[in-house]
């Protein structure tokens, strides 16, 4: 019996040692010279996103993960599929599980303050994307909130629509949008309303998804049903305020042989690029921010918070316009910078000590 007990203890010690090694294998034994104490020894970060697992989400998560791992952080990612209850539960669990930092994407105004205040109270550093934190006019100053420049995204895409006007008449639009309550779409809507008020566009229909597990399929079915009401020549353009909806609109146009209608959107992915490049495609332009870059910048901001360095209250990432005629046969999200000046690159919040961390944790 004594021998069995000794054996069991030995096994437990080995397993404990293995577990410890697996969790700290990337943590240096000694301090890295030139790196702030707050980021020494690695950090544990949760990236939690309240959207479906579409291309934009995957690229955002990849940017955050790759940048965090280049700093020696352990980065876990979670997707809530636009389920607010699930999202809030994931955040609550992350707060309880001892993460050092959180990157939170697409929290809604009606609960984000109460959801994130416990993290700050516990000393957890937080950066958000497309999240409005406001409770009776009160925010949380310790949190940096980042956004795409949604006003510019809408302006760039809607200027392309307005340019389709004939004889100064408003352009007839089927609008793919849903809300209010989704911060980026709400901001884009303010610009859309301005274009309406200026009589540059005329809205024929507003279509939004109800099935967030299959946004493309849901929108495709709804647009197909609506197109039957409008013979050729009565719709000028479909505006997709989010590219998942735009892809559904494009499918409906193809299925119904309605390529007389132009498509202009916001956001971009490899799938979008391929559809824009298709022979006969009338998807002529989109306005976008590199989703991978958003994740990268958010992680840099979080690292600066760990380091105790100053970070802004808010930060907007620059929007770009991508036109169909710019795309080459081999253009994709990786090399889009070859045809769109400045795409995917930013020195925002990059610090020399971050380069030191990248050199230290570079994969051999």
VOGU-3710 file (C-alpha; in Angstrom, 3 decimals, decimal comma):
1> xxxxxxxxxx> 0,000/0,000/0,000  2,841/2,351/0,911  4,543/1,671/-2,446  1,297/2,424/-4,320  0,886/5,691/-2,404  4,456/6,753/-3,213  3,880/5,878/-6,880  0,679/7,944/-7,020  2,401/10,933/-5,454  5,238/10,637/-7,963
11> xxxxxxxxxx> 2,771/10,563/-10,873  0,968/13,634/-9,525  4,217/15,557/-9,231  5,156/14,679/-12,813  1,726/15,731/-14,110  1,892/18,971/-12,148  5,313/19,725/-13,550  4,124/18,995/-17,088  1,091/21,221/-16,625  3,214/24,054/-15,295
21> xxxxxxxxxx> 5,637/23,755/-18,171  2,836/23,807/-20,757  1,414/27,033/-19,321  4,701/28,870/-18,913  6,805/27,517/-21,749  6,761/30,956/-23,429  7,542/32,858/-20,233  11,195/33,916/-19,997  13,110/32,938/-16,887  14,689/36,389/-16,696
31> xxxxxxxxxx> 13,457/39,896/-17,303  13,765/41,213/-20,845  15,847/44,355/-20,927  14,050/47,460/-22,181  10,553/46,057/-21,621  8,217/47,632/-19,017  7,692/45,569/-15,880  3,937/45,413/-16,504  4,370/43,163/-19,544  7,210/41,052/-18,183
41> xxxxxxxxxx> 6,419/37,387/-17,664  3,620/37,223/-20,204  -0,074/37,973/-19,816  -3,272/35,986/-20,230  -5,791/37,665/-22,556  -9,345/36,794/-23,610  -10,705/38,174/-26,902  -14,510/37,929/-26,905  -16,605/38,887/-29,933  -20,369/39,195/-30,182
51> xxxxxxxxxx> -20,728/38,387/-33,877  -21,029/35,217/-35,984  -17,901/33,405/-37,172  -17,712/35,182/-40,536  -14,597/36,205/-42,471  -14,391/39,584/-40,757  -14,536/37,950/-37,326  -11,894/35,363/-38,202  -9,498/38,042/-39,459  -10,098/40,261/-36,413
61> xxxxxxxxxx> -9,411/37,355/-34,050  -6,337/36,314/-36,025  -4,910/39,835/-35,811  -5,454/40,028/-32,060  -4,100/36,530/-31,447  -0,993/36,876/-33,613  -0,060/40,266/-32,148  -0,648/39,082/-28,584  1,385/35,917/-29,077  4,205/37,985/-30,589
71> xxxxxxxxxx> 4,359/39,768/-27,207  4,486/36,445/-25,345  0,851/36,628/-24,219  -1,437/33,618/-23,978  -4,486/34,575/-26,061  -7,839/32,761/-25,955  -10,641/33,716/-28,372  -14,398/33,305/-27,988  -17,371/33,982/-30,310  -20,910/34,648/-29,037
81> xxxxxxxxxx> -22,741/34,510/-32,420  -24,646/37,750/-31,739  -26,256/36,140/-28,686  -26,189/38,890/-26,060  -26,879/36,550/-23,140  -24,097/34,183/-24,211  -21,772/37,130/-24,762  -22,314/38,546/-21,284  -21,812/35,102/-19,759  -18,516/34,629/-21,641
91> xxxxxxxxxx> -17,287/37,986/-20,345  -18,376/37,167/-16,778  -16,546/33,823/-16,967  -13,384/35,504/-18,277  -13,454/37,958/-15,375  -13,730/35,075/-12,905  -11,051/32,950/-14,584  -8,240/35,369/-13,860  -7,453/36,865/-17,263  -5,136/39,853/-17,086
101> xxxxxxxxxx> -6,759/41,611/-20,021  -9,862/41,568/-22,205  -10,460/42,649/-25,797  -14,228/42,973/-26,179  -15,954/43,310/-29,542  -19,517/44,452/-30,279  -21,021/44,910/-26,835  -24,387/46,663/-26,797  -25,016/49,971/-25,039  -27,793/48,669/-22,781
111> xxxxxxxxxx> -25,512/46,258/-20,883  -21,825/46,982/-21,653  -21,218/49,260/-18,653  -22,547/46,720/-16,152  -20,799/43,887/-17,997  -17,337/45,490/-17,940  -17,284/47,459/-14,675  -16,522/44,281/-12,635  -13,439/43,683/-14,789  -12,084/47,147/-14,061
121> xxxxxxxxxx> -12,926/46,803/-10,371  -10,858/43,599/-10,362  -7,865/45,325/-11,969  -8,289/43,712/-15,401  -7,226/45,859/-18,369  -9,866/46,275/-21,092  -9,943/47,478/-24,707  -13,166/47,357/-26,703  -14,088/47,438/-30,383  -17,444/48,672/-31,705
131> xxxxxxxxxx> -18,816/48,823/-28,161  -20,662/51,741/-26,574  -20,159/52,031/-22,811  -22,714/54,449/-21,435  -24,920/54,170/-18,368  -26,925/57,305/-17,681  -24,220/59,340/-19,375  -21,410/57,654/-17,455  -18,581/55,756/-19,130  -15,597/53,834/-17,789
141> xxxxxxxxxx> -12,479/56,001/-18,285  -10,068/53,097/-17,730  -11,319/51,448/-20,947  -10,134/52,465/-24,427  -12,906/52,105/-27,005  -11,915/51,590/-30,632  -14,037/51,844/-33,745  -13,716/51,693/-37,460  -14,316/55,197/-38,794  -17,918/54,236/-39,524
151> xxxxxxxxxx> -18,909/57,727/-40,594  -16,168/57,720/-43,233  -17,000/54,160/-44,275  -20,598/55,196/-44,929  -19,548/58,402/-46,663  -17,119/56,628/-48,997  -19,645/53,961/-50,011  -22,584/56,362/-50,350  -20,554/58,801/-52,440  -20,065/55,931/-54,894
161> xxxxxxxxxx> -23,831/55,426/-54,924  -24,567/59,136/-55,376  -22,186/59,164/-58,350  -24,581/56,781/-60,148  -27,211/59,541/-60,351  -28,637/60,336/-63,766  -29,711/63,888/-64,503  -29,439/64,805/-60,841  -32,173/62,388/-59,793  -31,859/60,505/-56,468
171> xxxxxxxxxx> -30,400/57,034/-56,823  -32,976/54,306/-56,039  -31,639/52,038/-53,287  -32,506/48,747/-51,615  -30,902/49,159/-48,211  -29,476/46,187/-46,279  -29,338/47,314/-42,651  -30,704/46,423/-39,226  -31,068/48,309/-35,977  -31,035/50,477/-34,025
181> xxxxxxxxxx> -28,881/49,021/-31,290  -25,784/47,910/-33,246  -23,219/50,708/-32,725  -21,343/50,536/-36,070  -24,545/50,242/-38,098  -26,149/53,044/-36,106  -23,240/55,350/-36,929  -23,401/54,397/-40,613  -27,120/55,100/-40,541  -26,560/58,734/-39,544
191> xxxxxxxxxx> -24,655/59,324/-42,789  -27,261/57,415/-44,800  -29,986/59,679/-43,422  -27,940/62,721/-44,419  -27,739/61,487/-48,015  -31,501/60,871/-47,974  -32,193/64,358/-46,641  -30,002/65,841/-49,359  -32,106/63,934/-51,927  -29,063/62,063/-53,232
201> xxxxxxxxxx> -30,656/58,660/-52,597  -34,185/57,282/-52,360  -34,817/54,183/-50,248  -37,112/51,621/-51,852  -36,810/48,863/-49,227  -34,984/48,213/-45,949  -34,026/44,560/-45,412  -32,263/43,082/-42,382  -31,485/39,599/-41,069  -33,412/37,652/-38,449
211> xxxxxxxxxx> -31,317/34,480/-38,682  -27,833/35,387/-37,462  -26,607/31,811/-37,887  -26,970/32,240/-41,670  -27,016/35,935/-42,484  -26,142/35,423/-46,149  -28,857/32,838/-46,747  -31,445/34,818/-44,798  -30,768/38,042/-46,717  -30,619/36,187/-50,061
221> xxxxxxxxxx> -34,124/34,801/-49,512  -35,527/38,165/-48,428  -33,954/40,127/-51,285  -35,171/37,507/-53,783  -38,724/37,988/-52,537  -38,448/41,776/-52,826  -36,839/41,836/-56,283  -40,001/40,332/-57,763  -41,714/43,660/-57,013  -39,209/45,696/-59,016
231> xxxxxxxxxx> -38,772/45,153/-62,755  -35,423/45,907/-64,415  -34,619/49,603/-64,395  -36,522/50,398/-61,185  -33,665/49,655/-58,742  -30,288/51,299/-59,222  -28,247/49,819/-56,386  -28,248/47,599/-53,333  -26,336/49,094/-50,381  -24,911/46,579/-47,936
241> xxxxxxxxxx> -24,118/48,293/-44,634  -22,353/45,063/-43,575  -20,691/42,743/-46,063  -22,358/39,582/-44,740  -25,645/41,110/-45,851  -24,089/42,320/-49,109  -23,079/38,747/-49,963  -26,667/37,643/-49,471  -27,853/40,464/-51,718  -25,337/39,463/-54,385
251> xxxxxxxxxx> -26,563/35,858/-54,308  -30,152/37,022/-54,745  -29,175/39,167/-57,729  -27,430/36,227/-59,388  -30,199/33,734/-58,610  -32,791/36,070/-60,091  -30,686/37,177/-63,060  -30,804/40,774/-61,845  -27,312/41,927/-62,619  -28,836/45,177/-63,867
261> xxxxxxxxxx> -28,494/46,331/-60,258  -25,217/47,623/-58,818  -23,988/46,545/-55,369  -21,923/48,779/-53,057  -21,008/47,758/-49,523  -19,031/48,228/-46,338  -16,350/45,774/-45,061  -14,300/43,312/-47,086  -13,086/39,704/-47,052  -11,546/37,196/-49,461
271> xxxxxxxxxx> -15,053/36,026/-50,333  -16,084/39,600/-51,147  -13,028/40,072/-53,363  -13,791/36,861/-55,270  -17,409/37,890/-55,833  -16,406/41,364/-56,985  -13,996/39,769/-59,473  -16,547/37,370/-60,974  -17,316/37,832/-64,654  -20,310/40,133/-65,019
281> xxxxxxxxxx> -20,265/41,095/-61,344  -21,959/44,385/-60,537  -20,461/44,554/-57,036  -18,462/47,637/-57,925  -17,072/49,018/-54,662  -16,760/48,596/-50,915  -15,420/50,745/-48,090  -13,466/48,959/-45,401  -10,910/48,851/-42,623  -8,571/45,853/-42,514
291> xxxxxxxxxx> -10,229/43,643/-39,859  -6,928/41,972/-39,018  -5,395/45,381/-38,335  -8,216/46,195/-35,906  -7,276/43,160/-33,808  -3,601/44,107/-33,975  -4,158/47,699/-32,845  -6,494/46,624/-30,042  -3,852/44,235/-28,714  -1,182/46,957/-28,832
301> xxxxxxxxxx> -3,450/49,227/-26,803  -3,972/46,452/-24,263  -0,212/45,900/-24,028  0,298/49,603/-23,361  -2,253/49,392/-20,556  -0,326/46,471/-19,038  2,803/48,630/-19,272  1,098/51,512/-17,455  1,455/53,797/-20,459  -1,068/56,417/-21,510
311> xxxxxxxxxx> -3,788/55,322/-23,935  -6,573/57,412/-25,516  -10,219/57,200/-24,486  -11,231/56,395/-28,066  -9,521/55,600/-31,356  -10,934/55,356/-34,916  -9,189/53,235/-37,545  -8,856/54,783/-41,002  -11,314/53,736/-43,719  -10,373/52,937/-47,326
321> xxxxxxxxxx> -12,359/52,612/-50,559  -11,766/49,516/-52,704  -13,113/49,515/-56,263  -13,707/46,485/-58,440  -11,468/47,831/-61,211  -8,515/47,994/-58,785  -8,581/44,256/-58,129  -6,166/41,980/-59,966  -6,524/38,251/-60,612  -4,384/37,372/-57,585
331> xxxxxxxxxx> -5,630/40,065/-55,176  -6,590/38,802/-51,729  -6,714/40,092/-48,153  -3,011/39,399/-47,702  -1,786/41,469/-50,656  -4,610/44,025/-50,924  -2,033/46,638/-49,912  -0,521/46,285/-53,402  -3,621/47,867/-54,961  -4,936/49,987/-52,058
341> xxxxxxxxxx> -2,396/52,443/-50,708  -1,819/52,094/-46,963  -4,019/49,032/-46,566  -3,305/46,832/-43,557  -0,455/48,904/-42,171  -0,364/51,124/-39,117  2,265/52,189/-36,627  -0,467/53,272/-34,221  0,529/52,523/-30,616  3,546/50,482/-31,654
351> xxxxxxxxxx> 6,454/50,964/-29,250  10,157/50,017/-29,431  9,699/47,658/-26,466  7,039/45,807/-28,476  9,665/45,136/-31,155  11,902/43,811/-28,394  9,148/41,403/-27,307  8,536/40,310/-30,909  12,225/39,550/-31,354  12,268/37,594/-28,076
361> xxxx> 9,171/35,520/-28,855  9,691/35,100/-32,612  8,982/31,532/-33,718  12,165/29,749/-34,639
//
